Amino acid sequence: MVEPTRGVLYPARLPQFHRLPPPADAAELVEWCWIPEWDIEPGRSSRQELVSFPALNVVVEGSGTVLSGATTRASSRDLTGRGWAVGALLRPAAVAALTETTIALLDRVEPFDAPGLPEAVAHAMAPGEGHRERAVAVLCAWLRDRVGEVTAPQRHANAMARLLMSDPSVRTPEQAAARLAVSVRTLQRMAHRHVGLSPAAIIRRRRLQEAAERIRTDPDTDLATVAAELGYADQAHLANDFRAVLGITASSYRAGADPGRS
């Protein structure tokens, strides 16, 4: 898995937060599961800000289940009281079993009818040793049953997402299409069908996440160097990406992040 806090803009503000791998028999469906747990004193809140991974998430919290679509900008949530959530970052192979259109879910969170799942996850999350692992097992077993056997086209879609999000040598959709032995048009259809974003947007999200991680963990890093190493044309393009997605400048983010805690 990637760094535990990648995509989390201010890890020092987090309550308990865990990323867990899925069981081996769900590895083609789930990139990882994530579980925040919080207990915020009355009258206070904890704002969580994210530059999310370009993928769908299925999330169980309290008495319900939701589908959370890919995002086009940074997102935030204010945590209050006491609670938890159990989510799965979905790989493309799982998407078709949950929604017919990913584009309609862009920047949206929609209720999802999953009878019995919230109760089963809540039971697994009861305090006790191994409760997170039990909850992940319950959620992934439900997902396996819903998706069924993974097909060759689904695996190809998984390869597309993995290439666009994890290979730093891939900097353009044309390079990705060549690596996958498909046309650029086919690559675009795959990305829109399984993620809801264009291949170029997925690549930009990967670079922005990496840039934010470097800036947060090394406040003395040179922004021009980060831009060059991540494939931006220049520092101005990195700055434009920060403003467009995060709504702040890279230098402002560096000043506000706390690299001493993660």
N, C-alpha and C positions, 0 to 999 in steps of 0.2 A: 504494500500500500504506500501511498504518498505520505509526506510529512503529516503528523496528526493534526496540525493546526492550519494546513494550507487551505486557503479560501476563507478562513476566519480572520477578519481584519484586525481585531483587537483581542487576542487570546487572553490577555491579563484580566479582562472583564468577565471571562467565562465562569459559570458554575462548573460543576463536574461535567466533563465532556469526554466521551470515549468513542473511538472508532474501532470496530471489531470486524474481522474477516468473516465472510459467510461460511457455512459448512461446505465441504468439498463438493457435495452434490448440488449445490446452488451457485457454484462459482461462475457458471455461464450466464447467470441471471442477475447477480448482484455484485457490484464492485466492492462495496463494503457496507456495513450497517453502522449507524451512529446513534448514540444515546446521550442526550443531556439530562441531567437531574439537577433540580434547583430547590432551594429553600430560602426565599428572600424574606427578610424581616418585614413586618407590617409597615406600610407607609413608604416603602422603598421599591425600586425596580432595577432591573439589570438589562440594559439595551445590548442586544447581540446584532452585530453588523457583519454581513457576509458578501463576498463576491463568489457566487455559487458555481459549482461545477455544472457544465452544460449537459444536463441529464434530467430525467424525471426521478422523483422520489415518491415512494409510498410511505406514509407516516401514520403511526397509531399513537394517539394521545388521548388520555382520559377515556371517554366513552365512544370515540369515533375514529374513523379512518379517512384520510384524505390523500389525493394525488396532488403533488406540487410540481408544476411545470418548470422547464428551464426559464432562466431569467435573462433579460437584456440589460439589466443594470444592478447595482448593489441593492441589497434588501436588508431590512432590519426587523427586529421583533423585541418588544419589551416584555421581559419575564417578571411576573409578580407571584407572590404566594409560594406555594409548594407544588411541585409537579415533576413530570418526566415525559419524554417522548421516545419512541423507538422508530427509527426510520431506516429505509434501505435505499441507497443510491443505485438506481437500476441500470443494468447494461441493456443495450438495444434489444437483445433476445427476449427480454421480458415485456417490452412495451406494448406490442400488439394485443396481448392478452388483457390489457388494462384500459386501453383507449384507442379509438379509431383515428384520432387526430391530435398530434402533439402540438401543432401550431395554435390550436384553440386554447391550450393550457399555458401559453407563454405568459410569464409574469402573473400567473393565477394559481390559486389553491382551491380545489374543488372537492366536495364530499364524495366519498366512494363507498358504495354499498358492499360491505364484507361481513355478512352475518357470522357472528361467533368469534371473529378475529380480535376485536378490542377486548372482549372478556378473557380470551385465552392469553393474550399478551399481558394484560393487567395481572392475571393470576401468576404468570411467570415473573413479573417484576416485583412481586411481594418481597420485602426485605429478607435477605439471606444470602449466603455464599453462592456465587455463580448465577445470580438472578439476571444479569445482563446477558450472559451466554444462553440461558434458557429462553429469554425473550427473543433473541436473534434466531434461535432454532425454531421457535414457533412461527415467527414471521416468514422465515425462508421456506419452511415446510408448506405453509399456505401458498406461497408464491409458486413453488414447484408444482403443486397440485393444480393450480390454475393455468400455468403455462403448458405443462405437459412436455413432450419430447422436443428437444431443441433441434431445429433443422439446419441444413447447410446455409441457406440464405440468412438465417438469424446469426449464425456464426460469422458470416461475412460482414454483417452489420456490426457485430462486436469488434471485429478486426478494424473496421473503419474508425469507430470511436476511440479505440485504444491508440491507433496511429495518430489521429488528430490531437489527442489530449496528452500523449506521453512521449512522443518522439520529437526532440528539439530540432532534429535535422529537417523536419517537414515544416516548411514555412509558407507554402502556398497550396491552394487546392489542386493545382496542376501536378505538383510533386506527389501529393497524397493519392491522386487518381492513378498516376503511373505506378506507384508502389502496390496499389490494390488491383492493378490490371483492369481498370474500368475507365469509362469516359468521364470527363468532368461533369457532364450532365447527369450521368448515373450516380456519381458521388453526391451531387447536390440533392437528387431525389432521396437517396438513402438518408442523408443527414436531416432533411426536412421531415421525412417520415418517422424516423426513430428518435430524433432529438427536438426538432422544431426550429433549429437554427441552421444557417448556412455553414458550409465547411470553413469559410473564411472567418466567420464569427466564432466558431469553436476554437480555431487556432489563436485568434486574438484573445479569447478568454484564458487559454492556457498561458500565453505570454504575460497577461496581466496578473494572473495569480502568482506566477513565478517572480515577476517584478516586485509585487507587494511583499512576498515572502522575503526576498533579498533585502529590500529596503527596511523592513521591520526588524529583521534579525541582525543586520549590520548597518547601523545608522551612519557610519562613516563611508559607506560605499558611494562611489561616484555615479551619479545618475546617467551620465553619458556612456559610461562603461556598461552599466546594466542594459541600457537601450541597445548598444552594439552587440552585446553577447546574446541577447534574446531575439535579434533579428529585426528590430525596429530600424527604420531608415535613419533616424537620428533621435536626439533627446526630445525634440519638439513633438515627434509622433508618440513617444511614450507619455509625454505630458498630456497630449490630447486624449489618449486612451484613458488615463486616470480621470480627467475631468468629465469625459463623456459617460463613463460607467460608474465611477465612485462619487462624482460630484465635488471632488476636492483635487488639489494639486498633489503631485508626488512629494514635494517638499513639505507640504502641510501634513500629509499622512505620516511622513517620517517623524515630524515633530510631535505628533500626537500618539504614535505607537509606543508601546512599552516593551522593548526587547528583553528586559530583565526577567520577564515571566512568560511562561507558555504552557 
